[in-house]
Amino acid sequence: MNASPSTAEALRGALAGLLDGLPPTQTAQAVDRLISHYRGTVPTGAPVLRDRSDVAAYAAYRMPATFEAVRAALDALRAAAPGWAPETHTDIGGGTGAASWAVADTWDSPARTTVLDWAEPALALGRELAAASGIPSLRAAAWQRSRISAALRVESTDLVTVSYVLNELTEGDRTALVTEAARAARAVVIVEPGTPDGYARIIAARDLLIAAGLTVAAPCPHSGACPIEPGTDWCHFATRVSRSSLHRQVKGGSLAYEDEKFAYVAATRFPVVPAPARVTRRPQIRKGQVLLELCAEDGGLRRETVTKRHGTLYKAARDAAWGDEWPPR
């Protein structure tokens, strides 16, 4: 579920080039404030990224992880609709453009992208990063200042992405934004933090997308009600993020990687073939068997035990990862 090294490395290189020389103390203070907001639950009603130092800190702190999470969600959409590719893409609340980098890396014929955000400093840095990317579709992207609220109107497009945005909005604005995305797009991909609150926002968005006539392509194998009893658990996934030395410095970590946990939904107005089942926990590998926790196409949760007697399926189970479809196609 990880992104290809070329685009991920291009992103890290662009970040390093643009953030080089930023005062470490100023960056650390901005990162602390952004972490508090990211983990909080109170909508701001205003842009979170206020100036270039905020934006630079955000880019170092969040862009690599957001890129990988959105890329994983797009991979799942592509698996459900292997013959489809967007020609146009609108990134709502796209900030510095992490989701747009993910879209550019997902399809062989990248879409024409428009990034909408209400923070001009974020759009400005996003343009700089795109210009430094060396990726034609990113360099050609349009960056448009728009208030992300119930008043937003989106031109018809093939794909809308909304990543790590809903937490910044009031409930009314969230509902209106998802409804507008469903009206404007042939496919909608929404990504939120892999927390109980993030999952709750994804479920609410999922319900709105289904009510608007879209079909869930991923991660769910069905468009019925989520089988998880509210308050008992939450559906989320993880993807590994390679961290540059700059990224480790800003986040105060020493490891060369981290695991980004996220929740998402991808839904479409065109036919898709969802996974027969989705692995919803890390597979438990034991002697001679693998235990898989699955969400199934019949709308239920189940555990499947795959043993050596299953032959090639056993090897596939040993190679399976959290978030994969099951069985592999």
C-alpha positions as CSV (number, residue, x, y, z in Angstrom):
1,M,0.0,0.0,0.0
2,N,3.0,2.3,-0.1
3,A,3.8,4.9,-2.7
4,S,6.4,4.3,-5.4
5,P,9.9,5.5,-4.2
6,S,10.3,8.0,-7.1
7,T,7.4,10.3,-6.1
8,A,7.9,9.9,-2.4
9,E,11.6,10.8,-2.8
10,A,10.7,13.7,-5.0
11,L,8.4,15.0,-2.3
12,R,11.0,14.7,0.5
13,G,13.5,16.4,-1.8
14,A,11.2,19.3,-2.5
15,L,10.4,19.7,1.2
16,A,14.1,19.6,2.1
17,G,14.9,22.2,-0.5
18,L,12.1,24.6,0.5
19,L,12.4,24.2,4.3
20,D,16.2,24.4,4.5
21,G,17.3,27.2,6.8
22,L,14.0,27.6,8.7
23,P,14.7,28.4,12.4
24,P,14.3,25.1,14.3
25,T,12.7,26.8,17.4
26,Q,10.1,28.5,15.3
27,T,9.4,25.3,13.4
28,A,9.1,23.3,16.7
29,Q,6.6,25.8,18.1
30,A,4.4,25.7,15.0
31,V,4.6,21.9,15.0
32,D,3.4,21.7,18.7
33,R,0.4,23.9,17.9
34,L,-0.4,21.9,14.8
35,I,-0.2,18.6,16.8
36,S,-2.6,20.0,19.4
37,H,-5.1,20.9,16.6
38,Y,-4.6,17.7,14.8
39,R,-5.4,15.7,17.9
40,G,-8.2,18.0,19.0
41,T,-12.0,17.9,18.3
42,V,-12.9,21.6,18.2
43,P,-13.4,23.1,14.7
44,T,-11.6,26.4,14.1
45,G,-13.9,28.1,11.7
46,A,-10.8,29.7,10.2
47,P,-7.7,28.4,8.4
48,V,-5.3,26.5,10.6
49,L,-2.3,27.5,8.6
50,R,-1.8,31.2,9.2
51,D,1.6,32.1,7.7
52,R,4.6,30.6,5.9
53,S,6.2,29.3,9.1
54,D,3.0,27.4,10.0
55,V,2.8,26.1,6.4
56,A,6.4,25.0,6.4
57,A,6.0,23.2,9.7
58,Y,2.8,21.6,8.5
59,A,4.5,20.4,5.3
60,A,7.4,18.8,7.2
61,Y,5.1,17.3,9.9
62,R,2.2,16.1,7.9
63,M,2.8,16.0,4.1
64,P,4.7,12.7,3.9
65,A,2.1,10.9,6.0
66,T,-0.8,12.4,4.3
67,F,0.7,11.5,0.9
68,E,1.0,7.8,1.9
69,A,-2.5,7.6,3.5
70,V,-4.2,9.1,0.4
71,R,-2.0,7.0,-1.9
72,A,-3.2,3.8,0.0
73,A,-6.8,4.9,-0.4
74,L,-6.4,5.6,-4.1
75,D,-4.7,2.2,-4.5
76,A,-7.8,0.6,-3.1
77,L,-10.0,2.6,-5.5
78,R,-7.9,1.7,-8.4
79,A,-8.1,-2.0,-7.5
80,A,-11.9,-1.8,-7.4
81,A,-12.0,0.1,-10.8
82,P,-8.9,-1.1,-12.7
83,G,-10.1,0.3,-16.0
84,W,-10.9,3.8,-14.8
85,A,-8.6,6.8,-14.5
86,P,-9.6,10.4,-13.7
87,E,-8.9,13.0,-16.3
88,T,-9.7,15.8,-13.8
89,H,-9.2,16.1,-10.1
90,T,-10.2,18.6,-7.5
91,D,-8.5,18.5,-4.1
92,I,-10.8,20.2,-1.6
93,G,-8.9,21.7,1.3
94,G,-5.7,20.5,-0.3
95,G,-3.4,22.9,1.4
96,T,0.2,22.2,0.2
97,G,-1.0,19.5,-2.1
98,A,-0.1,16.1,-0.6
99,A,-3.2,14.4,-2.0
100,S,-2.4,15.9,-5.5
101,W,1.0,14.3,-5.3
102,A,-0.7,11.0,-4.5
103,V,-3.1,11.3,-7.4
104,A,-0.1,12.1,-9.7
105,D,1.6,8.9,-8.5
106,T,-1.4,6.6,-8.8
107,W,-2.4,6.6,-12.5
108,D,-0.2,6.4,-15.6
109,S,-2.1,9.3,-17.1
110,P,-2.3,11.8,-14.3
111,A,-5.3,14.0,-13.9
112,R,-5.5,17.8,-14.4
113,T,-5.6,18.9,-10.8
114,T,-7.2,22.0,-9.1
115,V,-6.3,22.5,-5.4
116,L,-8.8,24.5,-3.4
117,D,-7.9,25.9,0.0
118,W,-8.7,28.9,2.1
119,A,-5.1,29.5,3.3
120,E,-3.1,31.5,0.7
121,P,0.3,30.7,2.4
122,A,-0.5,27.0,2.0
123,L,-1.3,27.4,-1.7
124,A,1.8,29.4,-2.2
125,L,4.1,26.8,-0.7
126,G,2.2,24.1,-2.6
127,R,2.9,25.8,-5.8
128,E,6.6,26.0,-4.9
129,L,6.7,22.3,-4.0
130,A,4.9,21.4,-7.2
131,A,7.3,23.5,-9.3
132,A,10.3,21.7,-7.6
133,S,8.8,18.3,-8.2
134,G,9.8,17.7,-11.8
135,I,6.4,16.1,-12.3
136,P,4.5,17.7,-15.2
137,S,1.0,17.2,-13.9
138,L,1.9,18.8,-10.6
139,R,3.7,21.7,-12.2
140,A,0.5,22.3,-14.3
141,A,-1.9,22.1,-11.3
142,A,-4.1,25.1,-10.6
143,W,-4.0,26.6,-7.0
144,Q,-7.2,28.4,-6.1
145,R,-8.1,30.2,-2.9
146,S,-11.6,29.2,-1.8
147,R,-13.4,29.2,1.6
148,I,-13.9,25.6,2.6
149,S,-17.4,25.8,4.0
150,A,-21.1,25.1,3.2
151,A,-20.8,27.9,0.6
152,L,-18.2,26.0,-1.5
153,R,-19.3,25.1,-5.1
154,V,-17.2,22.7,-7.1
155,E,-17.1,22.4,-10.8
156,S,-17.9,18.9,-12.3
157,T,-14.8,16.7,-12.0
158,D,-13.9,13.0,-12.3
159,L,-12.3,12.8,-8.8
160,V,-12.6,14.7,-5.6
161,T,-10.2,14.2,-2.7
162,V,-10.8,15.5,0.8
163,S,-8.0,14.6,3.1
164,Y,-7.6,15.5,6.8
165,V,-10.1,18.4,6.3
166,L,-13.4,17.4,8.0
167,N,-12.0,17.9,11.5
168,E,-11.5,21.6,10.7
169,L,-15.2,22.1,9.9
170,T,-18.4,22.4,11.8
171,E,-20.9,19.6,11.4
172,G,-23.0,21.6,9.1
173,D,-20.1,22.5,6.9
174,R,-18.9,18.9,6.8
175,T,-22.3,17.7,5.7
176,A,-22.5,20.4,3.0
177,L,-19.0,19.8,1.7
178,V,-19.5,16.0,1.4
179,T,-22.8,16.6,-0.3
180,E,-21.3,19.0,-2.8
181,A,-18.4,16.6,-3.5
182,A,-20.9,13.8,-4.2
183,R,-22.8,16.1,-6.6
184,A,-19.7,17.3,-8.5
185,A,-17.6,14.2,-8.8
186,R,-17.7,10.7,-10.4
187,A,-15.5,9.4,-7.6
188,V,-14.9,10.8,-4.1
189,V,-12.1,9.8,-1.7
190,I,-12.1,11.1,1.9
191,V,-9.3,10.4,4.3
192,E,-9.3,11.2,8.1
193,P,-7.0,10.3,11.0
194,G,-7.3,6.7,12.2
195,T,-8.9,7.7,15.5
196,P,-12.4,6.9,16.8
197,D,-13.4,10.5,16.0
198,G,-11.9,10.3,12.5
199,Y,-13.7,7.0,11.9
200,A,-17.0,8.6,13.0
201,R,-16.5,11.4,10.5
202,I,-15.8,8.9,7.8
203,I,-18.9,6.9,8.6
204,A,-21.0,10.0,8.5
205,A,-19.5,11.0,5.1
206,R,-20.0,7.4,3.9
207,D,-23.7,7.6,4.7
208,L,-24.0,10.9,2.8
209,L,-22.2,9.5,-0.2
210,I,-24.5,6.5,-0.3
211,A,-27.6,8.7,0.1
212,A,-26.4,10.7,-2.9
213,G,-26.4,7.6,-5.0
214,L,-22.7,6.6,-4.9
215,T,-21.4,3.1,-4.4
216,V,-18.7,2.3,-1.9
217,A,-15.6,1.1,-3.7
218,A,-13.3,0.8,-0.7
219,P,-12.4,-0.1,1.9
220,C,-15.8,-1.7,2.6
221,P,-16.8,-4.8,0.5
222,H,-20.4,-3.5,0.5
223,S,-22.5,-0.4,0.6
224,G,-24.6,-1.6,3.5
225,A,-24.4,-0.4,7.1
226,C,-21.1,-0.7,8.9
227,P,-21.2,-3.8,11.0
228,I,-19.1,-2.2,13.8
229,E,-21.3,-1.4,16.8
230,P,-20.8,2.3,17.6
231,G,-18.5,2.9,20.6
232,T,-17.1,-0.6,20.6
233,D,-14.4,-0.3,17.9
234,W,-13.4,1.7,14.9
235,C,-12.3,0.8,11.4
236,H,-8.9,2.2,10.4
237,F,-5.7,1.1,8.6
238,A,-2.0,1.9,8.6
239,T,0.7,2.6,6.0
240,R,4.4,3.0,6.6
241,V,6.0,6.4,6.0
242,S,9.7,6.8,5.3
243,R,11.1,9.7,7.2
244,S,13.9,12.0,5.9
245,S,16.4,13.4,8.4
246,L,14.5,16.7,8.2
247,H,11.2,15.0,9.0
248,R,12.8,13.2,12.0
249,Q,14.2,16.5,13.2
250,V,10.9,18.3,13.0
251,K,8.9,15.5,14.6
252,G,11.5,14.8,17.3
253,G,11.9,11.1,16.3
254,S,14.9,8.9,15.7
255,L,13.4,6.0,13.6
256,A,13.7,6.1,9.8
257,Y,10.0,5.3,9.5
258,E,6.6,5.7,11.2
259,D,3.2,4.1,10.7
260,E,0.4,6.5,9.8
261,K,-3.0,5.3,10.9
262,F,-6.0,6.6,8.9
263,A,-9.6,5.9,8.0
264,Y,-11.1,6.4,4.6
265,V,-13.9,5.9,2.2
266,A,-13.9,5.8,-1.6
267,A,-17.2,5.9,-3.5
268,T,-18.1,6.2,-7.2
269,R,-20.9,6.9,-9.6
270,F,-19.6,4.2,-12.0
271,P,-19.5,0.4,-11.6
272,V,-16.9,-1.0,-9.4
273,V,-15.9,-4.4,-8.1
274,P,-15.2,-4.0,-4.3
275,A,-13.0,-6.5,-2.5
276,P,-14.7,-9.8,-1.5
277,A,-13.4,-9.0,2.0
278,R,-11.0,-6.6,3.6
279,V,-8.4,-7.4,6.3
280,T,-9.3,-5.1,9.2
281,R,-6.5,-5.9,11.6
282,R,-2.8,-6.9,11.4
283,P,-2.8,-10.7,10.4
284,Q,-1.8,-12.9,13.3
285,I,0.9,-15.4,12.0
286,R,1.2,-18.5,14.1
287,K,2.8,-21.9,13.6
288,G,1.2,-23.4,10.5
289,Q,-1.7,-20.9,10.4
290,V,-2.7,-17.3,9.8
291,L,-5.6,-15.6,11.5
292,L,-7.4,-12.9,9.5
293,E,-9.9,-10.5,10.8
294,L,-12.2,-9.6,7.9
295,C,-15.1,-7.4,6.9
296,A,-17.0,-9.4,4.3
297,E,-19.2,-8.6,1.4
298,D,-22.3,-9.9,3.2
299,G,-21.9,-7.0,5.6
300,G,-20.6,-8.9,8.5
301,L,-17.3,-9.3,10.4
302,R,-15.6,-12.7,10.7
303,R,-12.3,-14.4,11.5
304,E,-10.8,-16.7,8.9
305,T,-8.1,-19.2,9.8
306,V,-5.8,-20.1,6.8
307,T,-3.6,-23.1,7.3
308,K,-0.9,-25.0,5.3
309,R,-3.7,-27.2,4.0
310,H,-4.9,-24.3,2.0
311,G,-1.8,-24.4,-0.2
312,T,-1.1,-21.2,-2.2
313,L,-3.8,-19.4,-0.2
314,Y,-1.7,-20.0,2.9
315,K,1.3,-18.3,1.4
316,A,-1.0,-15.4,0.3
317,A,-2.3,-15.1,3.9
318,R,1.3,-15.0,5.2
319,D,2.0,-12.1,2.8
320,A,-1.3,-10.3,3.5
321,A,-1.2,-6.9,5.2
322,W,-3.6,-4.9,7.3
323,G,-6.0,-3.2,4.8
324,D,-5.5,-5.7,1.9
325,E,-8.4,-7.2,0.1
326,W,-9.0,-10.9,0.7
327,P,-8.5,-13.2,-1.1
328,P,-6.1,-11.4,-3.4
329,R,-7.2,-11.0,-7.0
